[in-house]
Amino acid sequence: MSRSGRLSVLFVTTWAFTVCFAVWTMFGVTGIPIRTELNLDSTQLGLLTATPVLTGAVFRLPLGIWTDRFGGRIIMLLLLVGCAVPLWVSSYATALWQFLLLGLALGLVGASFSVGTPYVARFFSKESRGFAMGFFGAGTTGAALNMFIAPFLVSHYGWQTVPKVYAVVLLVTAAVFWLLSAPDPGVGTGSAPSMRQQLRVLRNPRVWKYCQYYSIVFGGFTALSVWMPQYFKNEYGFSIAQAALLAACFSLPGGTFRAVGGWLSDRYGAHNVTWWVLWAAWIALFLLSYPRTDLIVHTVNGPPLSFGIAVPSWFFTGLLLVLGVAFACGMASTFKYIGDDFPDNMGAVSGIVGMAGGLGGFLLPIMFGVILDRLRVSSTCFMLLYGIVWVSLILNYLTEVRRTPVMGEPTQQAPATGLR
């Protein structure tokens, strides 16, 4: 295929994923008026925002396998058309159980990642595959797109308009995708492997290590994308539109810098990028975790001195931007690992790794809500992420920096690009 043809596939598939991601994170904005309407607590809000992420996570593995067998073009088309129906119906929901049930159905759009990743990768050589997958992964800017569009629709026409508009956009995107995409070059070139043969690669311990990395960089990105609008609203008193705009400062660079992360991974290696990504995220989360605090200091012979420590909104937003960029580069470097290590099983491996990231995105908002209801400290969500990143740093150090085979892999299989 010509270069222009490959780029056409890359652009249209990235756009389809962008639309899917906007739909996937829709409840991050519409959940705010729905919470008021249904009088939900923080745990129920976390469950509402996380439910679509669950099916998007669980179905990433089977859809990744089906992509290897039937081709990404047909699977992506079916996904776009099929999810428009429950999305439209969700505008008529009036009870929490209805939102949860429909959220499970429309959440299938989140599995589009494990369809598009192997699909676009097969159009590019190994040397440029990291950039191609990173560029496609930039479709996570759909979360930021949702932060701009959904608040406007909610403010002017009510939250019920959002799923209806998104459903129409899904159908239009499906038509454009079919016209501009191309048949998958990985399909029809030989006998299709059985599902058992494809799943055999999951015995490799490196797959599970990459799952752990992706559960924090993608899971954390998804969870914070749906959690930050209500965080800004409750912590700093912003309106829905203002809160969503500031939350976009996290989700927008978190998507656009994924292509940069892919380029860096091609140039410097997946391990080096992942190592510094984890350090940057660890430092940013440490600062974000500090709660608003009032201190009283008793002096020797005078009245006590009182002062407060709090992260101002502008500094908080800047730290979120740094965290979003770090997570974006980490998502790209993780899939660079996969493209280098498992070129013949990308559908299955990207499916299981994507599922791990999606499950992280599902569980984390619920955990955010539960911890907030119990401890009543707003920054506990960042404290939780800080601990998970700390575990990831230790794992990366033991298995790659020190070449300690704690995951069962032989030391000679460690990548040559590691730090010395």
FENZI-V384377 format. One record per residue. N is the residue number from 1. RES is the residue in one small letter. OMEGA is omega as a letter, one per 40 degrees, with the letter a starting at -180 (none if undefined). BURIAL is b if it has 24 or more other ideal C-beta (glycine too) atoms within 12 Angstrom, else e. Layout:
# FENZI-V384377
n=N res=RES omega=OMEGA burial=BURIAL
n=N res=RES omega=OMEGA burial=BURIAL
This chain:
# FENZI-V384377
n=1 res=m omega=i burial=e
n=2 res=s omega=i burial=e
n=3 res=r omega=i burial=e
n=4 res=s omega=i burial=e
n=5 res=g omega=i burial=e
n=6 res=r omega=i burial=b
n=7 res=l omega=i burial=b
n=8 res=s omega=i burial=e
n=9 res=v omega=a burial=b
n=10 res=l omega=a burial=b
n=11 res=f omega=a burial=b
n=12 res=v omega=i burial=b
n=13 res=t omega=i burial=b
n=14 res=t omega=i burial=b
n=15 res=w omega=i burial=b
n=16 res=a omega=i burial=b
n=17 res=f omega=i burial=b
n=18 res=t omega=i burial=b
n=19 res=v omega=i burial=b
n=20 res=c omega=a burial=b
n=21 res=f omega=i burial=b
n=22 res=a omega=i burial=b
n=23 res=v omega=a burial=b
n=24 res=w omega=a burial=b
n=25 res=t omega=a burial=b
n=26 res=m omega=a burial=b
n=27 res=f omega=i burial=b
n=28 res=g omega=i burial=b
n=29 res=v omega=a burial=b
n=30 res=t omega=i burial=b
n=31 res=g omega=a burial=b
n=32 res=i omega=i burial=b
n=33 res=p omega=i burial=b
n=34 res=i omega=i burial=b
n=35 res=r omega=i burial=b
n=36 res=t omega=a burial=e
n=37 res=e omega=a burial=e
n=38 res=l omega=i burial=b
n=39 res=n omega=a burial=e
n=40 res=l omega=i burial=b
n=41 res=d omega=a burial=e
n=42 res=s omega=i burial=b
n=43 res=t omega=i burial=e
n=44 res=q omega=i burial=b
n=45 res=l omega=i burial=b
n=46 res=g omega=i burial=b
n=47 res=l omega=i burial=b
n=48 res=l omega=a burial=b
n=49 res=t omega=a burial=b
n=50 res=a omega=a burial=b
n=51 res=t omega=i burial=b
n=52 res=p omega=a burial=b
n=53 res=v omega=a burial=b
n=54 res=l omega=a burial=b
n=55 res=t omega=i burial=b
n=56 res=g omega=i burial=b
n=57 res=a omega=a burial=b
n=58 res=v omega=a burial=b
n=59 res=f omega=i burial=b
n=60 res=r omega=i burial=b
n=61 res=l omega=i burial=b
n=62 res=p omega=i burial=b
n=63 res=l omega=i burial=b
n=64 res=g omega=i burial=b
n=65 res=i omega=i burial=b
n=66 res=w omega=i burial=b
n=67 res=t omega=i burial=b
n=68 res=d omega=a burial=b
n=69 res=r omega=a burial=b
n=70 res=f omega=i burial=b
n=71 res=g omega=a burial=b
n=72 res=g omega=a burial=b
n=73 res=r omega=a burial=b
n=74 res=i omega=a burial=b
n=75 res=i omega=i burial=b
n=76 res=m omega=i burial=b
n=77 res=l omega=i burial=b
n=78 res=l omega=a burial=b
n=79 res=l omega=a burial=b
n=80 res=l omega=a burial=b
n=81 res=v omega=a burial=b
n=82 res=g omega=a burial=b
n=83 res=c omega=i burial=b
n=84 res=a omega=a burial=b
n=85 res=v omega=i burial=e
n=86 res=p omega=i burial=b
n=87 res=l omega=i burial=b
n=88 res=w omega=a burial=b
n=89 res=v omega=a burial=e
n=90 res=s omega=i burial=b
n=91 res=s omega=a burial=b
n=92 res=y omega=a burial=e
n=93 res=a omega=a burial=b
n=94 res=t omega=a burial=e
n=95 res=a omega=a burial=e
n=96 res=l omega=a burial=b
n=97 res=w omega=i burial=e
n=98 res=q omega=i burial=e
n=99 res=f omega=a burial=b
n=100 res=l omega=a burial=b
n=101 res=l omega=i burial=e
n=102 res=l omega=i burial=b
n=103 res=g omega=i burial=b
n=104 res=l omega=a burial=b
n=105 res=a omega=a burial=b
n=106 res=l omega=a burial=b
n=107 res=g omega=i burial=b
n=108 res=l omega=i burial=b
n=109 res=v omega=i burial=b
n=110 res=g omega=i burial=b
n=111 res=a omega=i burial=b
n=112 res=s omega=a burial=b
n=113 res=f omega=a burial=b
n=114 res=s omega=i burial=b
n=115 res=v omega=a burial=b
n=116 res=g omega=a burial=b
n=117 res=t omega=i burial=b
n=118 res=p omega=a burial=b
n=119 res=y omega=a burial=b
n=120 res=v omega=a burial=b
n=121 res=a omega=a burial=b
n=122 res=r omega=i burial=b
n=123 res=f omega=a burial=b
n=124 res=f omega=i burial=b
n=125 res=s omega=a burial=e
n=126 res=k omega=a burial=e
n=127 res=e omega=a burial=e
n=128 res=s omega=a burial=b
n=129 res=r omega=i burial=b
n=130 res=g omega=i burial=b
n=131 res=f omega=a burial=b
n=132 res=a omega=i burial=b
n=133 res=m omega=i burial=b
n=134 res=g omega=i burial=b
n=135 res=f omega=i burial=b
n=136 res=f omega=a burial=b
n=137 res=g omega=i burial=b
n=138 res=a omega=i burial=b
n=139 res=g omega=i burial=b
n=140 res=t omega=i burial=b
n=141 res=t omega=i burial=b
n=142 res=g omega=i burial=b
n=143 res=a omega=i burial=b
n=144 res=a omega=i burial=b
n=145 res=l omega=i burial=b
n=146 res=n omega=a burial=b
n=147 res=m omega=i burial=b
n=148 res=f omega=a burial=b
n=149 res=i omega=a burial=b
n=150 res=a omega=i burial=b
n=151 res=p omega=i burial=b
n=152 res=f omega=a burial=e
n=153 res=l omega=i burial=b
n=154 res=v omega=a burial=b
n=155 res=s omega=a burial=e
n=156 res=h omega=a burial=e
n=157 res=y omega=a burial=e
n=158 res=g omega=a burial=e
n=159 res=w omega=a burial=b
n=160 res=q omega=a burial=b
n=161 res=t omega=a burial=b
n=162 res=v omega=a burial=b
n=163 res=p omega=i burial=b
n=164 res=k omega=i burial=b
n=165 res=v omega=a burial=b
n=166 res=y omega=i burial=b
n=167 res=a omega=i burial=b
n=168 res=v omega=i burial=e
n=169 res=v omega=i burial=b
n=170 res=l omega=a burial=b
n=171 res=l omega=i burial=b
n=172 res=v omega=i burial=e
n=173 res=t omega=i burial=b
n=174 res=a omega=a burial=b
n=175 res=a omega=i burial=e
n=176 res=v omega=i burial=e
n=177 res=f omega=a burial=b
n=178 res=w omega=a burial=e
n=179 res=l omega=a burial=e
n=180 res=l omega=a burial=b
n=181 res=s omega=a burial=b
n=182 res=a omega=i burial=b
n=183 res=p omega=a burial=e
n=184 res=d omega=a burial=b
n=185 res=p omega=i burial=e
n=186 res=g omega=a burial=b
n=187 res=v omega=i burial=b
n=188 res=g omega=a burial=e
n=189 res=t omega=a burial=e
n=190 res=g omega=i burial=e
n=191 res=s omega=a burial=e
n=192 res=a omega=i burial=e
n=193 res=p omega=i burial=e
n=194 res=s omega=i burial=e
n=195 res=m omega=i burial=e
n=196 res=r omega=i burial=e
n=197 res=q omega=i burial=e
n=198 res=q omega=a burial=b
n=199 res=l omega=a burial=e
n=200 res=r omega=a burial=e
n=201 res=v omega=a burial=b
n=202 res=l omega=i burial=b
n=203 res=r omega=a burial=e
n=204 res=n omega=a burial=b
n=205 res=p omega=i burial=e
n=206 res=r omega=i burial=b
n=207 res=v omega=a burial=b
n=208 res=w omega=i burial=b
n=209 res=k omega=i burial=b
n=210 res=y omega=i burial=b
n=211 res=c omega=a burial=b
n=212 res=q omega=i burial=b
n=213 res=y omega=a burial=b
n=214 res=y omega=i burial=b
n=215 res=s omega=i burial=b
n=216 res=i omega=a burial=b
n=217 res=v omega=i burial=b
n=218 res=f omega=i burial=b
n=219 res=g omega=i burial=b
n=220 res=g omega=i burial=b
n=221 res=f omega=a burial=b
n=222 res=t omega=a burial=b
n=223 res=a omega=a burial=b
n=224 res=l omega=i burial=b
n=225 res=s omega=i burial=b
n=226 res=v omega=a burial=b
n=227 res=w omega=a burial=b
n=228 res=m omega=i burial=b
n=229 res=p omega=i burial=b
n=230 res=q omega=i burial=b
n=231 res=y omega=i burial=b
n=232 res=f omega=a burial=b
n=233 res=k omega=a burial=b
n=234 res=n omega=a burial=e
n=235 res=e omega=a burial=b
n=236 res=y omega=i burial=b
n=237 res=g omega=i burial=e
n=238 res=f omega=i burial=b
n=239 res=s omega=a burial=e
n=240 res=i omega=a burial=b
n=241 res=a omega=i burial=b
n=242 res=q omega=a burial=e
n=243 res=a omega=i burial=b
n=244 res=a omega=i burial=b
n=245 res=l omega=i burial=b
n=246 res=l omega=i burial=b
n=247 res=a omega=i burial=b
n=248 res=a omega=i burial=b
n=249 res=c omega=i burial=b
n=250 res=f omega=a burial=b
n=251 res=s omega=a burial=b
n=252 res=l omega=i burial=b
n=253 res=p omega=i burial=b
n=254 res=g omega=i burial=b
n=255 res=g omega=a burial=b
n=256 res=t omega=a burial=b
n=257 res=f omega=i burial=b
n=258 res=r omega=i burial=b
n=259 res=a omega=i burial=b
n=260 res=v omega=i burial=b
n=261 res=g omega=i burial=b
n=262 res=g omega=i burial=b
n=263 res=w omega=i burial=b
n=264 res=l omega=i burial=b
n=265 res=s omega=i burial=b
n=266 res=d omega=a burial=b
n=267 res=r omega=a burial=e
n=268 res=y omega=i burial=b
n=269 res=g omega=a burial=b
n=270 res=a omega=a burial=b
n=271 res=h omega=a burial=b
n=272 res=n omega=i burial=b
n=273 res=v omega=a burial=b
n=274 res=t omega=a burial=b
n=275 res=w omega=a burial=b
n=276 res=w omega=i burial=b
n=277 res=v omega=a burial=b
n=278 res=l omega=i burial=b
n=279 res=w omega=i burial=b
n=280 res=a omega=i burial=b
n=281 res=a omega=a burial=b
n=282 res=w omega=i burial=b
n=283 res=i omega=i burial=e
n=284 res=a omega=a burial=b
n=285 res=l omega=i burial=b
n=286 res=f omega=a burial=e
n=287 res=l omega=i burial=b
n=288 res=l omega=a burial=b
n=289 res=s omega=a burial=b
n=290 res=y omega=a burial=e
n=291 res=p omega=i burial=e
n=292 res=r omega=a burial=e
n=293 res=t omega=i burial=e
n=294 res=d omega=a burial=e
n=295 res=l omega=i burial=e
n=296 res=i omega=a burial=e
n=297 res=v omega=i burial=e
n=298 res=h omega=a burial=e
n=299 res=t omega=a burial=e
n=300 res=v omega=a burial=e
n=301 res=n omega=i burial=e
n=302 res=g omega=i burial=e
n=303 res=p omega=a burial=e
n=304 res=p omega=i burial=e
n=305 res=l omega=i burial=e
n=306 res=s omega=i burial=e
n=307 res=f omega=a burial=e
n=308 res=g omega=i burial=e
n=309 res=i omega=i burial=e
n=310 res=a omega=i burial=e
n=311 res=v omega=i burial=b
n=312 res=p omega=a burial=e
n=313 res=s omega=a burial=b
n=314 res=w omega=i burial=e
n=315 res=f omega=i burial=e
n=316 res=f omega=i burial=b
n=317 res=t omega=i burial=b
n=318 res=g omega=i burial=e
n=319 res=l omega=i burial=b
n=320 res=l omega=i burial=b
n=321 res=l omega=i burial=b
n=322 res=v omega=i burial=b
n=323 res=l omega=i burial=b
n=324 res=g omega=i burial=b
n=325 res=v omega=i burial=b
n=326 res=a omega=i burial=b
n=327 res=f omega=a burial=b
n=328 res=a omega=i burial=b
n=329 res=c omega=i burial=b
n=330 res=g omega=i burial=b
n=331 res=m omega=a burial=b
n=332 res=a omega=a burial=b
n=333 res=s omega=i burial=b
n=334 res=t omega=a burial=b
n=335 res=f omega=i burial=b
n=336 res=k omega=i burial=b
n=337 res=y omega=a burial=b
n=338 res=i omega=i burial=b
n=339 res=g omega=i burial=b
n=340 res=d omega=a burial=b
n=341 res=d omega=a burial=b
n=342 res=f omega=a burial=b
n=343 res=p omega=a burial=b
n=344 res=d omega=a burial=b
n=345 res=n omega=a burial=b
n=346 res=m omega=a burial=b
n=347 res=g omega=a burial=b
n=348 res=a omega=a burial=b
n=349 res=v omega=i burial=b
n=350 res=s omega=i burial=b
n=351 res=g omega=a burial=b
n=352 res=i omega=i burial=b
n=353 res=v omega=i burial=b
n=354 res=g omega=i burial=b
n=355 res=m omega=i burial=b
n=356 res=a omega=i burial=b
n=357 res=g omega=i burial=b
n=358 res=g omega=i burial=b
n=359 res=l omega=i burial=b
n=360 res=g omega=i burial=b
n=361 res=g omega=i burial=b
n=362 res=f omega=a burial=b
n=363 res=l omega=a burial=b
n=364 res=l omega=i burial=b
n=365 res=p omega=i burial=b
n=366 res=i omega=i burial=b
n=367 res=m omega=i burial=b
n=368 res=f omega=a burial=b
n=369 res=g omega=a burial=b
n=370 res=v omega=a burial=b
n=371 res=i omega=i burial=b
n=372 res=l omega=i burial=b
n=373 res=d omega=a burial=e
n=374 res=r omega=a burial=e
n=375 res=l omega=i burial=e
n=376 res=r omega=i burial=e
n=377 res=v omega=a burial=e
n=378 res=s omega=a burial=b
n=379 res=s omega=a burial=b
n=380 res=t omega=i burial=b
n=381 res=c omega=i burial=b
n=382 res=f omega=i burial=b
n=383 res=m omega=i burial=b
n=384 res=l omega=i burial=b
n=385 res=l omega=i burial=b
n=386 res=y omega=i burial=b
n=387 res=g omega=a burial=b
n=388 res=i omega=i burial=b
n=389 res=v omega=i burial=b
n=390 res=w omega=i burial=e
n=391 res=v omega=i burial=e
n=392 res=s omega=i burial=b
n=393 res=l omega=i burial=b
n=394 res=i omega=i burial=e
n=395 res=l omega=i burial=b
n=396 res=n omega=a burial=b
n=397 res=y omega=a burial=e
n=398 res=l omega=a burial=e
n=399 res=t omega=a burial=b
n=400 res=e omega=a burial=b
n=401 res=v omega=i burial=b
n=402 res=r omega=a burial=e
n=403 res=r omega=i burial=e
n=404 res=t omega=a burial=e
n=405 res=p omega=a burial=e
n=406 res=v omega=i burial=e
n=407 res=m omega=i burial=b
n=408 res=g omega=a burial=e
n=409 res=e omega=i burial=b
n=410 res=p omega=a burial=e
n=411 res=t omega=a burial=e
n=412 res=q omega=i burial=e
n=413 res=q omega=a burial=e
n=414 res=a omega=a burial=b
n=415 res=p omega=a burial=b
n=416 res=a omega=a burial=e
n=417 res=t omega=a burial=b
n=418 res=g omega=i burial=b
n=419 res=l omega=i burial=e
n=420 res=r omega=none burial=e
